[in-house]
Amino acid sequence: MSEPNVPRKCPVDVAFKSQSGTAVALVCGSWNCPTCSKLLAREWARIAKYGVDHIGETAWFWTLTMSRKVKTREKAFEIMPTLWNSLRMAVQRASGLWLYIAFVEGQPHRAYMPHFHVLGSVPSWRDFAEIAVAAGFGYQAKEKPITSDGAAGYVSKYASKQGWDAPRGFRRVRASRKWPRPPDEPKDKYLVRSNSETLYGFLERVANTTHRDVGELYEDYRLTIGDPIDAAEWMQTNKIDNQLDEL
């Protein structure tokens, strides 16, 4: 399978924590990136578990597939937003407030045809397959109750299995506004390189702030971003460049 939307480089850069000087990878954040898709799936799994723990009732896990009339992934991605909106409005008309997280997975046995998995706060009010078909999905529709641990496991397992040909900008995850979210964790401030700053100049600024050695900072940078140039060689080259700049 081709990979047209895979980012060319990830991490895209490296930042340093302002207090400790610890290197932090600045990732691209794309679902099409093999690294970031796992990070995003892990974060959504955390959100899913927290939400199921806090909605105060049993959560329900729905699987919604494409109709057999849909023959290509391109067509599926084109119509999925419309089908989802039809289902969402039907559930809200029947049940009132509906808390949900919905995410897309590619079905391996159907050439990675996309389909929905949904975590929601209400059960179906009639035969679930009939609800799915009425919204435009296929008859292969399943519903079952789920625990918070089960929800986290499903999201972590499936959210990153989406295939490489999802259109750029396609919403891989949809969540209701009132789905409970875990509180933000306190984070150290990051030192980030500006567009006009050379790498050496940036690391000198980090060294002055964190009181770490520039050579050690570069070694951390190199290991984090995957740069093959040896730290000693890099330091020597930059010292020569700086001397030339001063002439």
TORVEX-514568 format. One line per field, with one value per residue: y, z, x of N, C-alpha, C in turn; residue in one letter; residue number from 1. Coordinates in nm, 2 decimals. Example, Ala and Ser with C-alpha at 12.3 -4.5 7.8 and 13.67 -1.06 7.14 Angstrom:
TORVEX-514568
n_yy <- (-0.57, -0.22);
n_zz <- (0.78, 0.71);
n_xx <- (1.32, 1.28);
ca_yy <- (-0.45, -0.11);
ca_zz <- (0.78, 0.71);
ca_xx <- (1.23, 1.37);
c_yy <- (-0.33, 0.00);
c_zz <- (0.78, 0.79);
c_xx <- (1.32, 1.29);
rest <- (a, s);
nr <- (1, 2);
end
This chain:
TORVEX-514568
n_yy <- (-0.12, 0.22, 0.52, 0.81, 1.02, 1.02, 1.19, 1.34, 1.36, 1.29, 1.30, 1.66, 1.85, 1.94, 2.03, 2.18, 2.12, 2.39, 2.40, 2.16, 2.10, 1.88, 1.70, 1.71, 1.56, 1.71, 1.63, 1.55, 1.51, 1.39, 1.17, 1.00, 0.94, 0.69, 0.69, 0.90, 0.82, 0.62, 0.75, 0.94, 0.76, 0.64, 0.86, 0.92, 0.69, 0.72, 0.94, 0.82, 0.61, 0.77, 0.91, 0.71, 0.62, 0.84, 0.90, 0.79, 0.58, 0.27, 0.22, 0.20, 0.01, 0.05, -0.08, 0.02, -0.05, -0.01, -0.02, -0.29, -0.20, 0.01, 0.04, 0.13, 0.26, 0.54, 0.63, 0.56, 0.72, 0.96, 0.97, 0.91, 1.13, 1.23, 1.01, 0.97, 1.20, 1.17, 0.94, 1.04, 1.25, 1.10, 0.94, 1.14, 1.25, 1.04, 0.98, 1.21, 1.38, 1.28, 1.13, 1.08, 0.92, 0.88, 0.68, 0.60, 0.30, 0.10, -0.19, -0.48, -0.72, -0.63, -0.49, -0.27, -0.11, 0.17, 0.20, 0.28, 0.29, 0.33, 0.48, 0.52, 0.69, 0.59, 0.31, 0.14, 0.21, 0.05, -0.24, -0.26, -0.29, -0.21, 0.06, 0.14, 0.08, 0.25, 0.49, 0.48, 0.31, -0.03, -0.36, -0.51, -0.45, -0.39, -0.41, -0.36, -0.37, -0.20, -0.17, 0.08, 0.01, -0.17, 0.00, 0.17, -0.01, -0.10, 0.15, 0.21, -0.01, 0.00, 0.26, 0.35, 0.19, 0.26, 0.26, 0.41, 0.59, 0.77, 1.07, 1.38, 1.58, 1.46, 1.38, 1.18, 1.12, 1.18, 1.36, 1.42, 1.74, 1.74, 1.51, 1.37, 1.50, 1.43, 1.62, 1.87, 1.80, 1.93, 2.10, 2.14, 2.44, 2.49, 2.53, 2.65, 2.64, 2.93, 3.05, 3.20, 3.13, 2.97, 2.63, 2.59, 2.84, 2.83, 2.61, 2.72, 2.92, 2.76, 2.63, 2.85, 2.90, 2.67, 2.58, 2.37, 2.18, 2.27, 2.08, 1.84, 1.90, 1.90, 1.63, 1.51, 1.62, 1.52, 1.24, 1.24, 1.34, 1.19, 1.24, 1.16, 1.28, 1.30, 1.42, 1.55, 1.60, 1.77, 1.99, 2.09, 2.17, 2.37, 2.55, 2.64, 2.76, 2.97, 3.12, 3.20, 3.36, 3.57, 3.71);
n_zz <- (0.00, -0.08, 0.06, 0.06, 0.23, 0.44, 0.67, 0.58, 0.77, 1.10, 1.44, 1.40, 1.51, 1.80, 2.13, 2.45, 2.80, 3.02, 3.28, 3.35, 3.13, 2.97, 2.67, 2.44, 2.20, 1.92, 1.77, 1.46, 1.48, 1.32, 1.21, 1.00, 1.04, 1.14, 1.39, 1.54, 1.52, 1.70, 1.94, 1.94, 1.95, 2.20, 2.37, 2.31, 2.41, 2.68, 2.73, 2.66, 2.86, 3.09, 3.04, 3.03, 3.29, 3.42, 3.32, 3.46, 3.41, 3.23, 2.96, 2.60, 2.32, 1.99, 1.66, 1.33, 1.00, 0.65, 0.38, 0.16, -0.09, -0.12, -0.28, -0.29, -0.10, -0.12, -0.19, 0.04, 0.24, 0.14, 0.19, 0.45, 0.65, 0.61, 0.66, 0.93, 1.05, 1.00, 1.16, 1.41, 1.46, 1.46, 1.69, 1.89, 1.86, 1.95, 2.21, 2.35, 2.54, 2.43, 2.49, 2.34, 2.18, 1.87, 1.64, 1.35, 1.18, 0.97, 0.79, 0.78, 0.64, 0.44, 0.26, 0.40, 0.42, 0.55, 0.87, 1.14, 1.50, 1.80, 2.11, 2.35, 2.55, 2.57, 2.51, 2.21, 2.09, 1.95, 1.73, 1.66, 1.41, 1.23, 1.29, 1.21, 0.93, 0.85, 0.88, 0.67, 0.69, 0.68, 0.71, 0.89, 1.19, 1.52, 1.88, 2.22, 2.58, 2.77, 2.97, 3.14, 3.12, 2.91, 2.71, 2.68, 2.60, 2.35, 2.20, 2.20, 2.06, 1.81, 1.70, 1.57, 1.35, 1.05, 0.79, 0.50, 0.32, 0.39, 0.34, 0.34, 0.62, 0.70, 0.96, 1.20, 1.46, 1.65, 1.89, 2.14, 2.27, 2.54, 2.64, 2.91, 3.00, 3.10, 3.35, 3.26, 3.26, 3.46, 3.30, 3.22, 3.10, 2.76, 2.58, 2.26, 1.93, 1.74, 1.41, 1.29, 1.42, 1.44, 1.48, 1.65, 1.78, 1.91, 2.09, 2.25, 2.37, 2.52, 2.68, 2.84, 2.98, 3.11, 3.22, 3.12, 2.94, 2.61, 2.42, 2.53, 2.52, 2.24, 2.19, 2.31, 2.15, 1.90, 1.95, 2.00, 1.77, 1.57, 1.43, 1.25, 1.29, 1.47, 1.80, 1.89, 1.64, 1.53, 1.71, 1.67, 1.40, 1.42, 1.58, 1.42, 1.21, 1.36, 1.42, 1.16, 1.10, 1.27, 1.16);
n_xx <- (0.09, 0.06, 0.21, 0.11, 0.07, 0.24, 0.45, 0.76, 0.96, 1.00, 1.09, 1.02, 1.17, 1.37, 1.31, 1.40, 1.36, 1.30, 1.38, 1.52, 1.67, 1.63, 1.60, 1.34, 1.14, 0.99, 0.72, 0.54, 0.27, 0.08, -0.17, -0.10, 0.16, 0.38, 0.49, 0.36, 0.09, 0.07, 0.12, -0.09, -0.30, -0.26, -0.30, -0.57, -0.68, -0.64, -0.81, -1.05, -1.08, -1.09, -1.33, -1.53, -1.51, -1.62, -1.88, -2.08, -2.25, -2.32, -2.11, -2.13, -2.02, -1.99, -1.99, -1.96, -2.00, -1.90, -2.15, -2.19, -2.22, -2.05, -1.75, -1.49, -1.22, -1.18, -1.43, -1.57, -1.44, -1.53, -1.81, -1.84, -1.85, -2.11, -2.27, -2.21, -2.30, -2.58, -2.63, -2.56, -2.74, -2.98, -2.94, -2.94, -3.19, -3.34, -3.24, -3.17, -2.93, -2.61, -2.31, -2.00, -1.72, -1.59, -1.41, -1.20, -1.12, -0.92, -1.04, -0.87, -0.94, -1.10, -0.95, -0.86, -1.08, -1.25, -1.41, -1.64, -1.57, -1.74, -1.76, -2.01, -2.26, -2.52, -2.74, -2.86, -3.19, -3.35, -3.33, -2.99, -2.86, -3.06, -3.07, -2.82, -2.83, -3.03, -2.91, -2.73, -2.51, -2.36, -2.51, -2.36, -2.33, -2.25, -2.31, -2.22, -2.19, -1.93, -1.64, -1.43, -1.15, -1.17, -1.25, -1.03, -0.84, -0.95, -0.94, -0.67, -0.57, -0.70, -0.72, -0.50, -0.48, -0.53, -0.47, -0.29, -0.40, -0.60, -0.78, -0.60, -0.65, -0.88, -1.11, -1.00, -1.08, -1.37, -1.54, -1.79, -1.87, -1.92, -1.80, -1.63, -1.31, -0.98, -0.80, -0.56, -0.22, 0.04, 0.31, 0.65, 0.80, 0.90, 1.21, 1.24, 1.36, 1.40, 1.28, 1.48, 1.71, 2.03, 2.13, 2.35, 2.35, 2.10, 2.14, 2.34, 2.20, 2.02, 2.21, 2.30, 2.07, 2.00, 2.23, 2.38, 2.62, 2.72, 2.80, 2.70, 2.43, 2.40, 2.45, 2.23, 2.04, 2.10, 2.06, 1.79, 1.67, 1.78, 2.02, 2.31, 2.56, 2.86, 2.90, 3.14, 3.27, 3.07, 3.08, 3.34, 3.33, 3.13, 3.26, 3.47, 3.31, 3.20, 3.42, 3.49, 3.27, 3.32, 3.53);
ca_yy <- (0.00, 0.34, 0.60, 0.94, 1.13, 1.00, 1.30, 1.30, 1.36, 1.30, 1.43, 1.77, 1.93, 1.91, 2.14, 2.14, 2.17, 2.51, 2.38, 2.05, 2.09, 1.76, 1.71, 1.67, 1.55, 1.78, 1.54, 1.61, 1.50, 1.34, 1.03, 0.92, 0.92, 0.57, 0.72, 0.98, 0.75, 0.54, 0.85, 0.99, 0.65, 0.63, 0.98, 0.91, 0.58, 0.78, 1.02, 0.72, 0.55, 0.87, 0.94, 0.60, 0.62, 0.95, 0.93, 0.75, 0.47, 0.18, 0.27, 0.11, 0.01, 0.02, -0.10, 0.05, -0.08, 0.04, -0.11, -0.37, -0.12, 0.09, -0.05, 0.18, 0.34, 0.68, 0.66, 0.55, 0.84, 1.08, 0.97, 0.89, 1.24, 1.24, 0.90, 0.99, 1.31, 1.11, 0.86, 1.13, 1.32, 1.00, 0.91, 1.25, 1.26, 0.93, 0.96, 1.33, 1.40, 1.16, 1.15, 0.98, 0.93, 0.79, 0.68, 0.53, 0.20, 0.03, -0.33, -0.55, -0.82, -0.56, -0.40, -0.15, -0.02, 0.24, 0.19, 0.35, 0.24, 0.44, 0.47, 0.61, 0.68, 0.53, 0.20, 0.16, 0.21, -0.06, -0.32, -0.17, -0.31, -0.13, 0.20, 0.16, 0.08, 0.37, 0.60, 0.46, 0.21, -0.16, -0.44, -0.56, -0.35, -0.46, -0.33, -0.44, -0.29, -0.20, -0.11, 0.18, -0.06, -0.23, 0.11, 0.22, -0.12, -0.09, 0.27, 0.20, -0.11, 0.02, 0.40, 0.38, 0.10, 0.33, 0.27, 0.53, 0.66, 0.86, 1.20, 1.48, 1.66, 1.38, 1.37, 1.04, 1.10, 1.28, 1.35, 1.52, 1.85, 1.71, 1.39, 1.41, 1.50, 1.43, 1.75, 1.89, 1.77, 2.04, 2.07, 2.24, 2.53, 2.44, 2.62, 2.61, 2.72, 3.03, 3.04, 3.28, 3.09, 2.85, 2.52, 2.62, 2.95, 2.78, 2.53, 2.81, 2.98, 2.66, 2.61, 2.96, 2.90, 2.54, 2.55, 2.25, 2.19, 2.27, 1.95, 1.74, 1.93, 1.85, 1.49, 1.48, 1.66, 1.42, 1.11, 1.26, 1.36, 1.09, 1.30, 1.07, 1.34, 1.28, 1.55, 1.61, 1.66, 1.89, 2.10, 2.14, 2.24, 2.50, 2.65, 2.70, 2.84, 3.09, 3.20, 3.27, 3.46, 3.69, 3.77);
ca_zz <- (0.00, -0.09, 0.18, 0.01, 0.33, 0.55, 0.68, 0.54, 0.88, 1.24, 1.49, 1.32, 1.57, 1.94, 2.23, 2.58, 2.91, 3.06, 3.41, 3.36, 3.00, 2.91, 2.53, 2.41, 2.06, 1.87, 1.67, 1.36, 1.53, 1.21, 1.21, 0.90, 1.08, 1.22, 1.53, 1.60, 1.53, 1.82, 2.05, 1.94, 2.00, 2.34, 2.43, 2.30, 2.50, 2.81, 2.73, 2.66, 2.99, 3.19, 3.01, 3.07, 3.44, 3.47, 3.27, 3.56, 3.37, 3.14, 2.82, 2.49, 2.22, 1.86, 1.54, 1.21, 0.88, 0.52, 0.30, 0.05, -0.21, -0.13, -0.34, -0.27, 0.02, -0.15, -0.18, 0.19, 0.31, 0.09, 0.24, 0.60, 0.74, 0.60, 0.73, 1.07, 1.09, 1.00, 1.28, 1.53, 1.48, 1.50, 1.83, 1.97, 1.86, 2.03, 2.34, 2.41, 2.55, 2.40, 2.50, 2.26, 2.11, 1.75, 1.56, 1.23, 1.17, 0.84, 0.81, 0.70, 0.56, 0.34, 0.19, 0.48, 0.41, 0.68, 0.94, 1.27, 1.63, 1.88, 2.26, 2.38, 2.69, 2.57, 2.42, 2.10, 2.13, 1.87, 1.67, 1.62, 1.27, 1.16, 1.31, 1.13, 0.79, 0.83, 0.86, 0.55, 0.71, 0.64, 0.81, 0.99, 1.30, 1.65, 2.00, 2.34, 2.69, 2.78, 3.09, 3.11, 3.08, 2.78, 2.62, 2.66, 2.52, 2.21, 2.13, 2.18, 1.96, 1.68, 1.65, 1.48, 1.23, 0.96, 0.65, 0.47, 0.22, 0.44, 0.28, 0.43, 0.69, 0.74, 1.10, 1.25, 1.59, 1.67, 2.03, 2.18, 2.35, 2.69, 2.69, 3.02, 2.97, 3.22, 3.37, 3.20, 3.35, 3.46, 3.21, 3.22, 2.98, 2.66, 2.50, 2.12, 1.84, 1.65, 1.27, 1.25, 1.50, 1.41, 1.59, 1.75, 1.86, 2.00, 2.20, 2.34, 2.46, 2.61, 2.78, 2.93, 3.06, 3.19, 3.28, 3.07, 2.84, 2.47, 2.36, 2.59, 2.46, 2.11, 2.19, 2.34, 2.03, 1.80, 1.98, 1.99, 1.63, 1.48, 1.35, 1.26, 1.31, 1.61, 1.88, 1.88, 1.50, 1.51, 1.79, 1.60, 1.28, 1.45, 1.64, 1.30, 1.15, 1.44, 1.40, 1.03, 1.11, 1.34, 1.08);
ca_xx <- (0.00, 0.13, 0.20, 0.13, 0.05, 0.33, 0.54, 0.90, 1.06, 0.95, 1.05, 1.05, 1.28, 1.39, 1.31, 1.46, 1.28, 1.37, 1.44, 1.62, 1.75, 1.60, 1.56, 1.20, 1.11, 0.87, 0.67, 0.46, 0.13, -0.01, -0.22, -0.04, 0.29, 0.38, 0.52, 0.26, -0.03, 0.07, 0.11, -0.23, -0.39, -0.24, -0.37, -0.72, -0.72, -0.65, -0.93, -1.16, -1.09, -1.13, -1.47, -1.61, -1.51, -1.69, -2.01, -2.18, -2.34, -2.25, -2.08, -2.16, -1.92, -2.06, -1.91, -2.04, -1.92, -1.96, -2.23, -2.12, -2.24, -1.93, -1.65, -1.35, -1.19, -1.20, -1.58, -1.60, -1.40, -1.61, -1.94, -1.84, -1.90, -2.25, -2.33, -2.19, -2.39, -2.71, -2.64, -2.55, -2.87, -3.08, -2.92, -2.97, -3.34, -3.40, -3.19, -3.13, -2.78, -2.53, -2.17, -1.94, -1.60, -1.59, -1.28, -1.20, -1.02, -0.93, -1.06, -0.77, -1.00, -1.17, -0.85, -0.85, -1.20, -1.27, -1.54, -1.64, -1.59, -1.80, -1.79, -2.11, -2.32, -2.65, -2.76, -2.95, -3.33, -3.41, -3.23, -2.88, -2.83, -3.16, -3.03, -2.70, -2.87, -3.11, -2.81, -2.65, -2.41, -2.39, -2.58, -2.26, -2.32, -2.25, -2.32, -2.19, -2.15, -1.79, -1.58, -1.33, -1.03, -1.19, -1.26, -0.89, -0.78, -1.00, -0.90, -0.53, -0.55, -0.76, -0.72, -0.38, -0.49, -0.62, -0.43, -0.21, -0.46, -0.70, -0.75, -0.54, -0.75, -0.99, -1.12, -0.99, -1.15, -1.48, -1.58, -1.89, -1.82, -1.93, -1.73, -1.54, -1.17, -0.89, -0.74, -0.43, -0.11, 0.14, 0.42, 0.76, 0.81, 1.00, 1.29, 1.22, 1.45, 1.32, 1.31, 1.61, 1.82, 2.10, 2.12, 2.45, 2.30, 1.99, 2.20, 2.41, 2.09, 1.97, 2.31, 2.30, 1.95, 1.99, 2.37, 2.43, 2.73, 2.66, 2.83, 2.61, 2.30, 2.39, 2.44, 2.09, 1.96, 2.13, 2.00, 1.65, 1.62, 1.83, 2.12, 2.42, 2.69, 2.92, 2.90, 3.28, 3.28, 2.98, 3.13, 3.46, 3.28, 3.07, 3.36, 3.53, 3.21, 3.18, 3.54, 3.48, 3.17, 3.37, 3.63);
c_yy <- (0.12, 0.43, 0.75, 1.05, 1.12, 1.12, 1.25, 1.29, 1.38, 1.23, 1.55, 1.86, 1.88, 2.04, 2.09, 2.20, 2.28, 2.49, 2.28, 2.04, 1.96, 1.78, 1.65, 1.67, 1.63, 1.71, 1.61, 1.61, 1.45, 1.20, 0.94, 0.89, 0.79, 0.59, 0.79, 0.91, 0.67, 0.64, 0.90, 0.88, 0.63, 0.74, 0.96, 0.79, 0.63, 0.86, 0.93, 0.66, 0.65, 0.90, 0.84, 0.59, 0.73, 0.98, 0.88, 0.65, 0.38, 0.25, 0.16, 0.13, -0.04, 0.01, -0.08, 0.04, -0.01, -0.07, -0.17, -0.29, -0.02, 0.01, 0.00, 0.26, 0.49, 0.72, 0.66, 0.67, 0.96, 1.08, 0.95, 1.01, 1.26, 1.13, 0.92, 1.09, 1.26, 1.03, 0.94, 1.20, 1.22, 0.96, 1.02, 1.28, 1.16, 0.93, 1.09, 1.35, 1.27, 1.20, 1.04, 1.02, 0.83, 0.80, 0.58, 0.42, 0.14, -0.12, -0.41, -0.65, -0.76, -0.46, -0.27, -0.05, 0.04, 0.21, 0.25, 0.25, 0.35, 0.40, 0.57, 0.59, 0.62, 0.41, 0.23, 0.14, 0.11, -0.14, -0.24, -0.18, -0.22, 0.02, 0.23, 0.17, 0.21, 0.49, 0.59, 0.36, 0.07, -0.24, -0.50, -0.46, -0.43, -0.36, -0.42, -0.34, -0.30, -0.12, 0.00, 0.12, -0.12, -0.12, 0.16, 0.12, -0.11, 0.03, 0.26, 0.10, -0.07, 0.16, 0.42, 0.29, 0.16, 0.33, 0.40, 0.62, 0.75, 1.00, 1.30, 1.57, 1.59, 1.36, 1.22, 1.01, 1.21, 1.25, 1.46, 1.62, 1.81, 1.58, 1.43, 1.40, 1.50, 1.57, 1.76, 1.87, 1.89, 2.01, 2.18, 2.32, 2.47, 2.55, 2.57, 2.70, 2.81, 3.00, 3.10, 3.23, 2.97, 2.75, 2.55, 2.74, 2.92, 2.70, 2.62, 2.88, 2.88, 2.63, 2.72, 2.96, 2.78, 2.51, 2.42, 2.27, 2.19, 2.14, 1.84, 1.77, 1.88, 1.70, 1.44, 1.51, 1.56, 1.29, 1.12, 1.27, 1.26, 1.14, 1.21, 1.14, 1.34, 1.42, 1.62, 1.68, 1.78, 2.01, 2.17, 2.22, 2.37, 2.60, 2.72, 2.79, 2.97, 3.18, 3.27, 3.38, 3.59, 3.76, 3.89);
c_zz <- (0.00, 0.03, 0.14, 0.12, 0.45, 0.56, 0.65, 0.66, 1.01, 1.33, 1.39, 1.38, 1.72, 2.02, 2.36, 2.69, 2.98, 3.20, 3.41, 3.24, 2.93, 2.77, 2.52, 2.26, 2.02, 1.75, 1.58, 1.40, 1.42, 1.23, 1.11, 0.93, 1.17, 1.36, 1.60, 1.61, 1.65, 1.94, 2.06, 1.99, 2.15, 2.42, 2.43, 2.39, 2.64, 2.83, 2.73, 2.79, 3.09, 3.17, 3.06, 3.22, 3.49, 3.42, 3.36, 3.52, 3.28, 3.01, 2.72, 2.38, 2.09, 1.75, 1.42, 1.09, 0.75, 0.45, 0.20, -0.08, -0.23, -0.17, -0.31, -0.14, 0.00, -0.14, -0.03, 0.26, 0.27, 0.16, 0.39, 0.68, 0.73, 0.67, 0.88, 1.12, 1.10, 1.13, 1.41, 1.56, 1.52, 1.64, 1.92, 1.98, 1.95, 2.18, 2.42, 2.42, 2.52, 2.40, 2.42, 2.22, 1.99, 1.68, 1.45, 1.23, 1.03, 0.86, 0.72, 0.60, 0.44, 0.27, 0.26, 0.45, 0.54, 0.74, 1.08, 1.39, 1.72, 2.02, 2.29, 2.51, 2.69, 2.48, 2.31, 2.15, 2.05, 1.81, 1.61, 1.47, 1.19, 1.18, 1.22, 0.98, 0.76, 0.81, 0.74, 0.57, 0.67, 0.75, 0.92, 1.09, 1.43, 1.77, 2.12, 2.45, 2.71, 2.91, 3.04, 3.06, 2.94, 2.68, 2.58, 2.57, 2.37, 2.14, 2.10, 2.07, 1.82, 1.62, 1.55, 1.35, 1.12, 0.82, 0.61, 0.38, 0.27, 0.38, 0.38, 0.49, 0.73, 0.89, 1.15, 1.38, 1.60, 1.81, 2.06, 2.27, 2.50, 2.73, 2.79, 2.98, 3.10, 3.23, 3.31, 3.30, 3.35, 3.38, 3.23, 3.09, 2.89, 2.60, 2.36, 2.03, 1.75, 1.50, 1.23, 1.33, 1.45, 1.52, 1.69, 1.84, 1.96, 2.11, 2.30, 2.43, 2.56, 2.72, 2.88, 3.03, 3.16, 3.26, 3.24, 2.96, 2.70, 2.40, 2.41, 2.53, 2.32, 2.10, 2.22, 2.22, 1.92, 1.82, 1.96, 1.85, 1.53, 1.39, 1.36, 1.29, 1.45, 1.67, 1.87, 1.75, 1.48, 1.59, 1.72, 1.48, 1.31, 1.51, 1.52, 1.23, 1.22, 1.43, 1.27, 1.03, 1.18, 1.27, 1.00);
c_xx <- (0.09, 0.11, 0.21, 0.13, 0.15, 0.43, 0.69, 0.99, 0.98, 1.05, 1.09, 1.15, 1.28, 1.38, 1.37, 1.37, 1.37, 1.44, 1.55, 1.71, 1.73, 1.55, 1.42, 1.18, 0.98, 0.82, 0.57, 0.31, 0.03, -0.05, -0.15, 0.10, 0.29, 0.41, 0.41, 0.12, -0.04, 0.06, -0.03, -0.32, -0.38, -0.31, -0.52, -0.77, -0.73, -0.77, -1.06, -1.19, -1.14, -1.28, -1.56, -1.62, -1.60, -1.83, -2.12, -2.28, -2.26, -2.23, -2.10, -2.06, -2.00, -1.96, -2.00, -1.95, -1.98, -2.05, -2.15, -2.13, -2.12, -1.81, -1.51, -1.34, -1.21, -1.34, -1.62, -1.56, -1.48, -1.74, -1.95, -1.89, -2.05, -2.32, -2.32, -2.29, -2.54, -2.73, -2.65, -2.68, -2.98, -3.07, -2.97, -3.12, -3.40, -3.36, -3.16, -2.98, -2.71, -2.39, -2.10, -1.80, -1.61, -1.46, -1.29, -1.09, -1.04, -0.95, -0.96, -0.83, -1.08, -1.08, -0.85, -0.97, -1.23, -1.40, -1.52, -1.64, -1.64, -1.81, -1.90, -2.18, -2.46, -2.65, -2.85, -3.10, -3.41, -3.30, -3.12, -2.85, -2.93, -3.12, -2.92, -2.74, -2.95, -3.03, -2.72, -2.53, -2.45, -2.46, -2.49, -2.24, -2.34, -2.25, -2.29, -2.16, -1.99, -1.75, -1.48, -1.20, -1.05, -1.19, -1.12, -0.82, -0.82, -0.94, -0.75, -0.49, -0.59, -0.74, -0.61, -0.38, -0.58, -0.58, -0.36, -0.29, -0.58, -0.67, -0.69, -0.65, -0.87, -0.99, -1.12, -1.07, -1.25, -1.53, -1.69, -1.82, -1.82, -1.87, -1.63, -1.39, -1.09, -0.83, -0.60, -0.32, -0.01, 0.26, 0.53, 0.76, 0.93, 1.08, 1.29, 1.31, 1.36, 1.36, 1.44, 1.73, 1.89, 2.10, 2.23, 2.41, 2.19, 2.05, 2.28, 2.31, 2.04, 2.08, 2.32, 2.18, 1.95, 2.13, 2.42, 2.54, 2.67, 2.69, 2.73, 2.47, 2.29, 2.38, 2.30, 2.01, 1.98, 2.06, 1.85, 1.59, 1.67, 1.94, 2.25, 2.56, 2.74, 2.93, 3.03, 3.30, 3.20, 3.03, 3.25, 3.42, 3.22, 3.16, 3.43, 3.44, 3.20, 3.30, 3.54, 3.38, 3.22, 3.48, 3.58);
rest <- (m, s, e, p, n, v, p, r, k, c, p, v, d, v, a, f, k, s, q, s, g, t, a, v, a, l, v, c, g, s, w, n, c, p, t, c, s, k, l, l, a, r, e, w, a, r, i, a, k, y, g, v, d, h, i, g, e, t, a, w, f, w, t, l, t, m, s, r, k, v, k, t, r, e, k, a, f, e, i, m, p, t, l, w, n, s, l, r, m, a, v, q, r, a, s, g, l, w, l, y, i, a, f, v, e, g, q, p, h, r, a, y, m, p, h, f, h, v, l, g, s, v, p, s, w, r, d, f, a, e, i, a, v, a, a, g, f, g, y, q, a, k, e, k, p, i, t, s, d, g, a, a, g, y, v, s, k, y, a, s, k, q, g, w, d, a, p, r, g, f, r, r, v, r, a, s, r, k, w, p, r, p, p, d, e, p, k, d, k, y, l, v, r, s, n, s, e, t, l, y, g, f, l, e, r, v, a, n, t, t, h, r, d, v, g, e, l, y, e, d, y, r, l, t, i, g, d, p, i, d, a, a, e, w, m, q, t, n, k, i, d, n, q, l, d, e, l);
nr <- (1, 2, 3, 4, 5, 6, 7, 8, 9, 10, 11, 12, 13, 14, 15, 16, 17, 18, 19, 20, 21, 22, 23, 24, 25, 26, 27, 28, 29, 30, 31, 32, 33, 34, 35, 36, 37, 38, 39, 40, 41, 42, 43, 44, 45, 46, 47, 48, 49, 50, 51, 52, 53, 54, 55, 56, 57, 58, 59, 60, 61, 62, 63, 64, 65, 66, 67, 68, 69, 70, 71, 72, 73, 74, 75, 76, 77, 78, 79, 80, 81, 82, 83, 84, 85, 86, 87, 88, 89, 90, 91, 92, 93, 94, 95, 96, 97, 98, 99, 100, 101, 102, 103, 104, 105, 106, 107, 108, 109, 110, 111, 112, 113, 114, 115, 116, 117, 118, 119, 120, 121, 122, 123, 124, 125, 126, 127, 128, 129, 130, 131, 132, 133, 134, 135, 136, 137, 138, 139, 140, 141, 142, 143, 144, 145, 146, 147, 148, 149, 150, 151, 152, 153, 154, 155, 156, 157, 158, 159, 160, 161, 162, 163, 164, 165, 166, 167, 168, 169, 170, 171, 172, 173, 174, 175, 176, 177, 178, 179, 180, 181, 182, 183, 184, 185, 186, 187, 188, 189, 190, 191, 192, 193, 194, 195, 196, 197, 198, 199, 200, 201, 202, 203, 204, 205, 206, 207, 208, 209, 210, 211, 212, 213, 214, 215, 216, 217, 218, 219, 220, 221, 222, 223, 224, 225, 226, 227, 228, 229, 230, 231, 232, 233, 234, 235, 236, 237, 238, 239, 240, 241, 242, 243, 244, 245, 246, 247);
end
